Amino acid sequence: MKKISKRLESIKAAHITKKVSSTTREEDYLEVIAELVELKGYATALDISRFMNVSPPSVTKMLQKLDEKKYLEYEKYHGINLTDMGKQVADTIRRKHSTLLEFFEILNIGKEIANQDTEGLEHHLNPKTIRQLRKYITFLKSNPKTIKQFHEF
């Protein structure tokens, strides 16, 4: 019974924490826009639609929402630019994404699973968790024998 109560307390504590102001879907859009801008110098609604496999009207609706929240500057039929606030959210998600992928690479679980798990986790981890995970990755990479031993299990 004691194990159950600890688990219930943990679940309760997790649900008490403050929710992030932007949704997972919004973060996905900001991440994609940032990647497109980095790759091409700009992003268009059509690019986003193709990359995220969603309809152009869905993209337009989300872009309007993100514009209202001041994450980007959007004018229909023109390029999309992230505001400083939008860049900050996108950069945070991108850092989480790369940290998780690097960790999963060390775990040697395969790219397909790593990509699936990263997409699910990157929006839900606390920044402190990511910082500690980054430290752990740095530690492991500075001790390649440890990684090799782990892979031999």
DRENMI-241351 format. One record per residue (C-alpha): x, y, z; residue in one letter. Coordinates in Angstrom, 2 decimals, m for minus. Each point is the difference from the previous one (the first is absolute). Layout:
BEGIN
x, y, z, residu
X, Y, Z, A
...
# end
This chain:
BEGIN
x, y, z, residu
0.00, 0.00, 0.00, M
2.87, 2.35, 0.74, K
1.33, m0.29, m3.59, K
m3.44, 0.85, m1.33, I
m0.31, 3.08, 2.17, S
3.44, 1.26, m1.11, K
m1.02, m0.50, m3.62, R
m3.32, 1.78, 0.57, L
1.82, 2.88, 1.69, E
2.34, 0.22, m2.95, S
m2.89, 0.09, m2.46, I
m1.79, 2.60, 2.10, K
3.11, 2.18, 0.17, A
0.47, m0.22, m3.75, A
m3.54, 1.23, m0.60, H
0.33, 2.91, 2.41, I
2.87, 1.55, m1.95, T
m0.75, 3.00, m2.15, K
m0.92, m0.79, m3.60, K
2.16, 1.40, m2.78, V
m1.63, 2.94, m1.77, S
0.49, m1.37, m3.49, S
m1.44, m3.31, m1.08, T
1.92, m2.93, m1.42, T
m1.45, 0.63, m3.45, R
0.99, 3.67, 0.11, E
3.52, m0.99, 1.01, E
0.16, m2.45, m2.91, D
m0.93, 2.78, m2.40, Y
2.57, 2.38, 1.48, L
2.67, m2.69, m0.19, E
m0.80, m0.73, m3.66, V
m0.05, 3.70, m0.90, I
3.38, 0.53, 1.68, A
1.48, m2.98, m1.88, E
m1.38, 1.20, m3.33, L
1.32, 3.52, 0.56, V
3.41, m1.41, 0.89, E
0.05, m2.25, m3.08, L
m1.56, 2.29, m2.60, K
0.11, 3.48, 1.51, G
m3.80, 0.11, 0.15, Y
m3.09, m2.10, 0.67, A
m3.31, m0.08, m1.84, T
m3.34, m1.48, 0.95, A
0.34, m2.49, m2.85, L
3.41, m1.14, 1.30, D
m1.45, m0.51, 3.45, I
m3.00, m1.85, m1.41, S
2.21, m2.40, m1.93, R
2.50, m0.51, 2.82, F
m2.61, m0.61, 2.72, M
m2.39, m1.90, m2.27, N
m2.96, 2.24, 0.85, V
m2.39, 1.88, m2.26, S
0.81, 3.57, m1.07, P
m3.15, 1.35, 1.74, P
1.14, m1.64, 3.26, S
3.39, 1.69, m0.37, V
m1.63, 3.37, m0.68, T
m2.18, m0.34, 3.09, K
2.99, m0.87, 2.21, M
2.11, 2.81, m1.48, L
m2.74, 2.47, 0.85, Q
m0.12, m1.36, 3.55, K
3.80, 0.24, 0.36, L
m0.10, 3.52, m1.43, D
m2.63, 1.01, 2.58, E
2.24, m1.40, 2.75, K
2.91, 2.06, m1.36, K
2.14, m3.05, m0.88, Y
0.28, 0.99, m3.63, L
m0.76, 2.62, m2.57, E
m2.35, m1.40, m2.60, Y
m1.55, 1.57, m3.04, E
m1.97, m2.21, m2.35, K
1.95, m0.81, m3.20, Y
3.25, 1.34, 1.50, H
2.88, m1.58, 1.87, G
m0.21, m0.83, 3.67, I
2.37, 1.51, 2.53, N
0.36, m1.04, 3.61, L
m0.02, 2.73, 2.63, T
2.63, m0.06, 2.74, D
m2.51, m1.80, 2.22, M
m0.74, m2.54, m2.76, G
3.73, m0.55, m0.56, K
0.49, m0.58, 3.72, Q
m2.72, m2.68, 0.16, V
1.28, m1.63, m3.22, A
3.60, 0.00, 1.25, D
m1.03, m1.57, 3.30, T
m1.85, m2.79, m1.79, I
2.88, m0.50, m2.43, R
2.47, m0.33, 2.88, R
m2.24, m2.51, 1.74, K
m0.38, m1.89, m3.26, H
3.74, m0.23, m0.67, S
0.78, m0.94, 3.61, T
m2.53, m2.81, m0.02, L
1.17, m1.30, m3.38, L
3.59, 0.01, 1.21, E
m0.96, m1.88, 3.15, F
m1.99, m2.58, m1.96, F
2.96, m0.39, m2.35, E
2.18, m0.87, 2.99, I
m2.65, m2.52, 1.09, L
0.35, m1.52, m3.47, N
m3.74, m0.42, m0.57, I
m0.14, 0.88, m3.70, G
m0.93, 3.16, m1.86, K
m3.64, m0.82, m0.65, E
m0.81, m0.68, 3.65, I
2.17, 2.91, 1.13, A
m1.90, 2.39, m2.29, N
m3.38, m1.29, 1.18, Q
0.92, 0.24, 3.67, D
1.61, 3.41, m0.41, T
m3.15, 1.42, m1.59, E
m2.04, m1.27, 2.91, G
2.31, 1.18, 2.77, L
1.50, 3.29, m1.14, E
m3.12, 1.99, 0.89, H
m0.46, m1.44, 3.46, H
3.39, 0.05, 1.69, L
0.89, 2.62, 2.54, N
2.98, 2.20, m0.95, P
1.86, m1.26, 3.08, K
m0.40, m3.59, m1.23, T
1.48, 0.99, m3.38, I
2.92, 1.82, 1.69, R
0.79, m3.05, 2.12, Q
m0.35, m2.30, m3.00, L
2.40, 2.25, m1.93, R
2.52, m0.26, 2.88, K
m0.39, m3.78, 0.02, Y
0.56, m0.21, m3.77, I
3.14, 2.13, 0.34, T
1.23, m2.28, 2.78, F
m0.67, m3.14, m2.04, L
1.70, 1.41, m3.08, K
3.06, 0.89, 2.05, S
0.14, m3.66, 1.06, N
m0.35, m1.96, m3.26, P
0.91, m3.26, 1.74, K
m3.18, 0.31, 2.04, T
m2.09, 0.30, m3.16, I
1.81, m2.94, m1.56, K
m0.58, m2.13, 3.11, Q
m3.66, 0.93, m0.01, F
m0.37, m1.01, m3.66, H
1.61, m3.38, 0.76, E
m2.76, m0.95, 2.49, F
# end
